[in-house]
Amino acid sequence: MAMALHSAALAVRCYLNGVAPAEYHRLLRRDAARPIRRALALYRIGRWAPGQALLAQALRMSPRLLGRIAAATRIAEAAWLRE
């Protein structure tokens, strides 16, 4: 949901500032590529039985890791604040 909201906000800013659609797509790709890559990697690990066990063990050992994992799949705050 946050990526959809970011995409919409970015689209509005670009439209109001006369930014070309290709530039909007470049900006969105720049903002979303890293979190999407990380989420995809976690998804792939989670689909693999040994990966599930590894993730579960890591989270048992360090519950705070879950927050870090979630943060790693979010759009950076700097992208939200950029004008």
C-alpha positions as YAML, in Angstrom:
chain: A
units: angstrom
residues:
- id: 1
  name: MET
  ca: [0.00, 0.00, 0.00]
- id: 2
  name: ALA
  ca: [2.79, 2.42, 0.86]
- id: 3
  name: MET
  ca: [4.40, 1.93, -2.54]
- id: 4
  name: ALA
  ca: [1.08, 2.67, -4.22]
- id: 5
  name: LEU
  ca: [0.71, 5.86, -2.19]
- id: 6
  name: HIS
  ca: [4.28, 6.86, -2.96]
- id: 7
  name: SER
  ca: [3.70, 6.20, -6.65]
- id: 8
  name: ALA
  ca: [0.57, 8.36, -6.61]
- id: 9
  name: ALA
  ca: [2.24, 11.21, -4.73]
- id: 10
  name: LEU
  ca: [5.21, 11.11, -7.09]
- id: 11
  name: ALA
  ca: [2.90, 11.07, -10.12]
- id: 12
  name: VAL
  ca: [1.07, 14.16, -8.85]
- id: 13
  name: ARG
  ca: [4.32, 16.02, -8.14]
- id: 14
  name: CYS
  ca: [5.67, 15.14, -11.56]
- id: 15
  name: TYR
  ca: [2.44, 16.13, -13.32]
- id: 16
  name: LEU
  ca: [2.23, 19.47, -11.51]
- id: 17
  name: ASN
  ca: [5.87, 20.22, -12.31]
- id: 18
  name: GLY
  ca: [5.62, 19.23, -15.97]
- id: 19
  name: VAL
  ca: [7.92, 16.24, -15.63]
- id: 20
  name: ALA
  ca: [7.86, 13.83, -18.58]
- id: 21
  name: PRO
  ca: [6.32, 10.38, -18.00]
- id: 22
  name: ALA
  ca: [9.65, 8.69, -18.72]
- id: 23
  name: GLU
  ca: [11.28, 10.72, -15.94]
- id: 24
  name: TYR
  ca: [8.45, 9.80, -13.54]
- id: 25
  name: HIS
  ca: [9.08, 6.13, -14.29]
- id: 26
  name: ARG
  ca: [12.82, 6.58, -13.76]
- id: 27
  name: LEU
  ca: [12.21, 8.25, -10.39]
- id: 28
  name: LEU
  ca: [9.76, 5.57, -9.29]
- id: 29
  name: ARG
  ca: [12.16, 2.82, -10.35]
- id: 30
  name: ARG
  ca: [14.94, 4.50, -8.39]
- id: 31
  name: ASP
  ca: [12.79, 4.71, -5.26]
- id: 32
  name: ALA
  ca: [11.20, 1.26, -5.41]
- id: 33
  name: ALA
  ca: [13.82, -1.03, -6.98]
- id: 34
  name: ARG
  ca: [15.85, -1.78, -3.85]
- id: 35
  name: PRO
  ca: [12.88, -2.49, -1.53]
- id: 36
  name: ILE
  ca: [11.27, -4.69, -4.18]
- id: 37
  name: ARG
  ca: [14.52, -6.63, -4.71]
- id: 38
  name: ARG
  ca: [14.81, -7.21, -0.97]
- id: 39
  name: ALA
  ca: [11.17, -8.29, -0.64]
- id: 40
  name: LEU
  ca: [11.61, -10.67, -3.56]
- id: 41
  name: ALA
  ca: [14.71, -12.19, -1.97]
- id: 42
  name: LEU
  ca: [12.82, -12.73, 1.30]
- id: 43
  name: TYR
  ca: [9.92, -14.25, -0.61]
- id: 44
  name: ARG
  ca: [12.24, -16.67, -2.35]
- id: 45
  name: ILE
  ca: [13.94, -17.65, 0.91]
- id: 46
  name: GLY
  ca: [10.54, -18.15, 2.52]
- id: 47
  name: ARG
  ca: [9.34, -20.45, -0.24]
- id: 48
  name: TRP
  ca: [12.28, -22.79, 0.36]
- id: 49
  name: ALA
  ca: [11.84, -25.11, 3.38]
- id: 50
  name: PRO
  ca: [15.42, -24.69, 4.68]
- id: 51
  name: GLY
  ca: [15.04, -20.94, 4.18]
- id: 52
  name: GLN
  ca: [11.89, -20.92, 6.29]
- id: 53
  name: ALA
  ca: [13.72, -22.71, 9.07]
- id: 54
  name: LEU
  ca: [16.64, -20.30, 8.78]
- id: 55
  name: LEU
  ca: [14.36, -17.25, 8.97]
- id: 56
  name: ALA
  ca: [12.43, -18.70, 11.91]
- id: 57
  name: GLN
  ca: [15.63, -19.46, 13.81]
- id: 58
  name: ALA
  ca: [17.07, -16.02, 13.08]
- id: 59
  name: LEU
  ca: [13.88, -14.34, 14.33]
- id: 60
  name: ARG
  ca: [13.82, -16.49, 17.47]
- id: 61
  name: MET
  ca: [17.40, -15.45, 18.20]
- id: 62
  name: SER
  ca: [16.75, -11.78, 17.46]
- id: 63
  name: PRO
  ca: [13.09, -10.70, 17.37]
- id: 64
  name: ARG
  ca: [14.18, -7.13, 16.53]
- id: 65
  name: LEU
  ca: [15.34, -8.50, 13.20]
- id: 66
  name: LEU
  ca: [11.73, -8.55, 12.03]
- id: 67
  name: GLY
  ca: [11.55, -4.76, 12.26]
- id: 68
  name: ARG
  ca: [14.79, -4.42, 10.34]
- id: 69
  name: ILE
  ca: [13.55, -6.77, 7.66]
- id: 70
  name: ALA
  ca: [10.32, -4.80, 7.34]
- id: 71
  name: ALA
  ca: [12.24, -1.51, 7.17]
- id: 72
  name: ALA
  ca: [14.49, -2.91, 4.44]
- id: 73
  name: THR
  ca: [11.47, -3.48, 2.21]
- id: 74
  name: ARG
  ca: [10.12, 0.06, 2.58]
- id: 75
  name: ILE
  ca: [10.68, 3.07, 0.37]
- id: 76
  name: ALA
  ca: [13.36, 5.26, 1.94]
- id: 77
  name: GLU
  ca: [12.15, 8.24, 3.94]
- id: 78
  name: ALA
  ca: [14.31, 10.54, 1.82]
- id: 79
  name: ALA
  ca: [12.25, 9.58, -1.24]
- id: 80
  name: TRP
  ca: [9.04, 10.61, 0.53]
- id: 81
  name: LEU
  ca: [10.48, 13.95, 1.57]
- id: 82
  name: ARG
  ca: [12.02, 14.84, -1.79]
- id: 83
  name: GLU
  ca: [10.30, 17.66, -3.62]
...
